[in-house]
Amino acid sequence: MAVPKRKTSKAKRDARRANWKLSVTGIVECPQCHEAKLAHRVCKKCGYYDGNEKSRRVQEKLGFVYQRKTEGIEVSLLGEIRTGHSNLMSKERWQKVNLFRQQKQLLDTFLKNGAITRAQYDKSFGDLRDLMGMHGVE
């Protein structure tokens, strides 16, 4: 087994540890409303996200509703022309989705603890989804 000949000095140790640092999260400006937002995330203020088809489906699953598409947004620093997609979730919709998730979590707990059978769970969940109109939301 290799054993060091001499004790590593504080300067050598600190120089080696100088690269052990945390990086700052990517905060960028939303091209739609110019508010600060996390990179590669939906803007919390206006719902803008220039993403692909998979991203759109994920946003719909979360309860966002597609609002509009803006084409030809010029990004001068990068020399690109992009397409923007805006999604919207009203306060009422957010409250409804939140209530639906709480009810689903309660049903999941009942199923896990054996208070209801799988058939009862499926029927109750189907009824809940139909009643609240949450067919795409999980």
N, C-alpha and C positions, 0 to 999 in steps of 0.2 A: 504494500500500500504506500502511496506517495505521501511524504511528510514534508511540510515546508521547512527550509533551512533557517529562515529568519521570520520574526514576527512582522506581519504586514503593517506598515505605518498608517497613521490616521489619514494622512494626505492621500496615500495610495488607495486606501479603503474608500474614502469620500469621493475621490475621482471616479472610482468604479461605480459608486452608487449614484453619481450625478445623473445618469440616464434612467434611474428608477423613478419615473414621475407619472402622474396621472394626466391624461389629456382632457382638455376642455371640450364639453359636448358641442357639436356643430349647431350654432344658432345662426340662422339666415333670415333674410327679409322676404316676406311673402310677396310675390310679384303682383298679386291681385290687390291686396289692401295695404301693403307696405308695413305690416306689423311684424315684430320679431316672432319666429317660430322655429321649432326644431327641424333640422334637415331631414328630408325623406319622411316627413309626417304631414298629416292633414292640418291645415291652419285652423286653430280653435276659434278664430274670430269670423272668418268668412267661409270656411269649409273647402278652400282651394287645395287641390292636389293634382299635380301632373304625373299621373301614374299609368300603369298598364291595365289590361283587362282584369287580371287577378286582383289588383289593388281595388278596382271598382267593385268587384264582387265582395271583397272583404268589407268595404265601407257600407255596402247595402246590407250585409249581414249584421253590422253594428247598428243599423237603423238610419243611416244617412240616405237621403233621397237625392238622386241626380237632378241638378238644376240647369246647368248650361255648359256649353263648350266654347272656349275662346281660342281661335286659331290665329297663328301668325304673331305670337308674342316674341319680340326681338330681344335677345339677351346680348347686348353690345359687347360686354367684356369677354364673353365666350365665342362671339360670332355665330350664334345659333338662333334659329327660329323655332319656338316651341308651341305646343298646344296645351292649353290649360283646361281643366275640368273643375267645375264648382259643384260642391255637394252641400246640402243644407239639412239641418235637423232643428225643427222648432222646439221651443221649450215644452210645449204640450206633448210632442212626439217623444222627446227625451224622457219626460215623466212617465209616459205610457210604456216605453221600452224598459225603463228602470223597474217599474211595477211588475212587468211581465217577467223580468229576470229574477226578481225576488220570489214571485210565485213559483217559478220553475225550480229555483233553489230549494224552496220548501217541499215541493213534490219529490225532488231528488233525495232530500233528507228522509222523508217518509219511506221511500223505496229502500234506501240504504239500511234503515233501522228495522225494516220488516213490517212496518205499520200498514203498508198496502202491497198488493201483488203487482207483478209486471203488467198484467192486463188492466188493472185499475189505473196504474200509472199512465199507460198508453192512452186510455180513454180520457182521463182527466187532463192530460197534456194536450190532446187533440181538441178537447172542448175549450180549454184555455186559449189555445192558439187561434181557434175559430172565433171565439168571443172577442178577443182583443185585436184580431186581424194582423197577427205577427207571423205570417207564413215564411218569410225569409230571414227572420231574426232568430238568433240562438242565444 
